Amino acid sequence: MPLQNRVLPTQEIVAEAGRGLLMGNRGTLHSPDRRLGTTRWRSKAWICCVLDWKGVQRDPMPPGRWTALFFFDEAVALAAGHRPCHYCRRRDFLLYAGAWARGRDLDERPRAAAMDAQLHSERVEPRTRQQRTTIQELATLPDGAMIRYDGRPALVLDHQVLPWSWQGYGDPLEPPGLREVAVLTPPANLVVLQAGFVPLLHPSAGRN
């Protein structure tokens, strides 16, 4: 039985056998029996990390420590409200923070805590604690954004829509007449994508 540690573009954490390209965490979410309760974060620092760090093998749910979460790719991680880890993905973190600054005309890269606070205000509805989404014009969305299309998550790439599943991205679609869409990726991460940050995409997207 798979552990409940796979993250969907909708922020949900599910028990799923699907494999991904990145891992990360939001703090300690599991109990000693390796089950998740109702809490879905212990910190505003929602990060995404490399799967292999210097060959170290880690327990995904060590007692009393962080809960390892897994992402299909970085577009999914960004949609769920995560950002690159500044420790194991230092270069990607600096590129991300640089795009954050560039997209907002800031004089210098912001600190991680400031970005985390902004992201948290955009990714979670305070009352319901559910994912906060926005409605935007499909034509204005950057590559790497994720939307809700036909009742399921989908990737925006080259002005087309690629339906997402754990098996991979589907064939690109050009939905006729579709203009406004529900966007899963928080506005802060959209700005980063628009400013040139290139996320790690699953090979089924046809990019990496």
C-alpha positions as CSV (number, residue, x, y, z in Angstrom):
1,M,0.0,0.0,0.0
2,P,1.6,3.3,-1.1
3,L,2.2,5.9,1.6
4,Q,0.1,9.1,1.5
5,N,2.8,11.4,0.2
6,R,2.1,12.2,-3.5
7,V,1.1,15.9,-4.1
8,L,-1.5,16.8,-6.7
9,P,-1.5,20.1,-8.6
10,T,-4.6,20.9,-6.4
11,Q,-2.3,20.7,-3.3
12,E,-4.0,17.4,-2.1
13,I,-1.7,14.8,-0.7
14,V,-2.8,11.3,-1.8
15,A,-1.7,7.6,-1.6
16,E,-0.6,6.9,-5.1
17,A,1.9,4.6,-6.8
18,G,2.8,7.2,-9.4
19,R,6.5,8.3,-9.8
20,G,7.8,11.8,-10.0
21,L,10.9,14.0,-10.5
22,L,11.0,15.9,-7.3
23,M,10.4,15.6,-3.6
24,G,9.8,18.2,-0.9
25,N,8.0,18.9,2.4
26,R,5.8,21.2,4.4
27,G,7.0,20.1,7.8
28,T,6.0,17.0,9.8
29,L,2.5,15.9,8.8
30,H,2.5,12.2,9.8
31,S,2.0,10.3,13.1
32,P,4.1,7.4,14.4
33,D,2.0,5.0,12.4
34,R,3.0,6.8,9.2
35,R,-0.5,8.1,8.5
36,L,-1.5,11.7,7.8
37,G,-4.0,13.4,10.0
38,T,-5.9,16.6,9.0
39,T,-3.0,19.0,9.0
40,R,-1.5,19.7,5.6
41,W,1.4,22.0,6.6
42,R,3.4,22.9,9.6
43,S,5.3,25.7,8.0
44,K,4.8,28.3,5.3
45,A,8.1,27.1,3.7
46,W,6.6,24.7,1.1
47,I,9.7,23.5,-0.8
48,C,10.6,21.1,-3.6
49,C,13.9,19.2,-3.6
50,V,15.9,16.8,-5.6
51,L,15.2,13.1,-5.3
52,D,18.8,12.1,-4.9
53,W,21.0,14.2,-2.5
54,K,24.6,12.9,-2.5
55,G,23.3,9.3,-2.6
56,V,21.8,9.5,0.9
57,Q,18.9,7.1,1.5
58,R,16.2,8.6,3.7
59,D,13.1,7.3,5.4
60,P,10.2,9.2,3.8
61,M,8.4,9.4,7.2
62,P,11.0,9.4,10.0
63,P,9.5,9.6,13.5
64,G,9.1,13.1,14.7
65,R,10.7,14.7,11.6
66,W,9.6,16.1,8.3
67,T,7.2,14.2,5.9
68,A,8.7,13.6,2.5
69,L,6.3,14.6,-0.3
70,F,6.7,13.7,-4.0
71,F,5.8,15.7,-7.1
72,F,5.3,14.5,-10.7
73,D,7.4,17.5,-11.9
74,E,8.0,21.1,-11.1
75,A,4.9,22.5,-12.8
76,V,2.9,20.4,-10.4
77,A,5.0,21.6,-7.5
78,L,4.6,25.3,-8.4
79,A,0.8,24.8,-8.9
80,A,0.6,23.3,-5.5
81,G,2.3,26.4,-4.1
82,H,5.9,25.1,-3.6
83,R,9.2,26.7,-4.5
84,P,12.7,25.4,-5.1
85,C,14.7,24.4,-1.9
86,H,17.6,26.9,-1.3
87,Y,19.8,24.0,0.1
88,C,19.7,21.1,-2.3
89,R,18.6,23.2,-5.3
90,R,20.6,26.3,-4.7
91,R,21.0,27.3,-8.3
92,D,17.3,26.8,-9.1
93,F,16.4,28.7,-5.9
94,L,18.6,31.7,-7.0
95,L,17.0,31.6,-10.5
96,Y,13.6,31.5,-9.0
97,A,14.3,34.3,-6.6
98,G,15.9,36.3,-9.4
99,A,12.8,35.9,-11.6
100,W,10.6,36.9,-8.6
101,A,12.6,40.1,-8.3
102,R,12.7,40.7,-12.0
103,G,8.9,40.2,-12.4
104,R,8.2,42.8,-9.7
105,D,11.0,45.3,-10.5
106,L,12.8,44.7,-7.2
107,D,16.4,45.9,-6.8
108,E,17.5,42.6,-5.2
109,R,16.4,39.0,-4.7
110,P,13.9,38.6,-1.8
111,R,14.6,36.3,1.1
112,A,12.9,32.9,1.3
113,A,10.7,33.9,4.2
114,A,9.2,36.9,2.3
115,M,8.4,34.7,-0.7
116,D,6.9,32.0,1.5
117,A,4.6,34.5,3.2
118,Q,3.4,35.9,-0.1
119,L,2.9,32.4,-1.6
120,H,1.0,31.2,1.5
121,S,-1.4,34.2,1.2
122,E,-2.1,33.2,-2.4
123,R,-2.3,29.4,-2.2
124,V,-4.7,28.8,0.7
125,E,-8.1,30.1,1.6
126,P,-7.9,31.1,5.3
127,R,-11.5,30.1,6.1
128,T,-11.7,26.7,4.3
129,R,-7.9,26.0,4.2
130,Q,-8.5,24.8,0.6
131,Q,-6.5,25.8,-2.5
132,R,-7.1,29.3,-3.7
133,T,-7.4,29.6,-7.5
134,T,-7.9,32.5,-9.9
135,I,-9.7,33.1,-13.1
136,Q,-7.5,34.3,-15.9
137,E,-7.3,34.6,-19.7
138,L,-5.7,31.4,-21.1
139,A,-3.8,33.4,-23.8
140,T,-2.0,35.4,-21.1
141,L,-0.7,32.4,-19.1
142,P,3.0,31.5,-19.2
143,D,4.4,28.1,-20.1
144,G,4.5,25.9,-17.0
145,A,1.2,27.2,-15.5
146,M,-1.4,24.7,-14.6
147,I,-5.1,25.1,-15.0
148,R,-8.3,23.1,-14.4
149,Y,-9.5,21.9,-17.8
150,D,-12.5,19.6,-18.4
151,G,-12.6,18.8,-14.7
152,R,-8.9,17.8,-14.3
153,P,-5.5,19.5,-14.0
154,A,-3.7,20.5,-17.2
155,L,-0.4,22.1,-18.2
156,V,-0.2,25.2,-20.3
157,L,2.6,24.9,-22.9
158,D,3.1,26.8,-26.2
159,H,-0.5,28.2,-25.9
160,Q,-1.8,24.7,-25.8
161,V,-3.3,22.6,-23.0
162,L,-1.8,19.2,-21.9
163,P,-4.1,17.1,-19.7
164,W,-2.2,15.8,-16.6
165,S,-2.2,12.4,-14.9
166,W,0.3,10.3,-13.0
167,Q,0.9,8.4,-16.3
168,G,2.1,11.5,-18.0
169,Y,0.9,14.5,-19.9
170,G,-1.7,13.9,-22.7
171,D,-1.5,15.1,-26.2
172,P,-1.6,18.9,-26.6
173,L,-5.0,20.4,-27.2
174,E,-6.2,23.7,-28.6
175,P,-9.6,24.0,-27.0
176,P,-11.8,26.0,-29.4
177,G,-13.4,29.1,-27.9
178,L,-11.8,28.6,-24.5
179,R,-10.7,32.0,-23.0
180,E,-11.1,32.2,-19.3
181,V,-9.8,29.3,-17.2
182,A,-9.4,28.4,-13.5
183,V,-5.7,28.7,-12.7
184,L,-4.2,26.4,-10.1
185,T,-0.7,28.0,-10.0
186,P,-0.6,30.8,-7.5
187,P,-0.2,34.4,-8.9
188,A,3.3,34.7,-7.3
189,N,4.5,31.6,-9.2
190,L,2.9,32.8,-12.4
191,V,5.0,36.0,-12.1
192,V,8.1,33.9,-11.7
193,L,7.2,31.9,-14.8
194,Q,6.4,35.0,-16.8
195,A,9.8,36.5,-15.8
196,G,11.7,33.5,-17.3
197,F,12.0,30.8,-14.7
198,V,12.0,27.5,-16.5
199,P,10.5,24.6,-14.4
200,L,11.6,21.0,-14.6
201,L,9.0,19.3,-16.7
202,H,8.3,15.6,-17.1
203,P,9.5,14.2,-20.4
204,S,6.0,13.5,-21.4
205,A,5.6,17.2,-21.9
206,G,8.0,17.0,-24.8
207,R,10.4,19.6,-23.4
208,N,13.1,18.0,-21.3
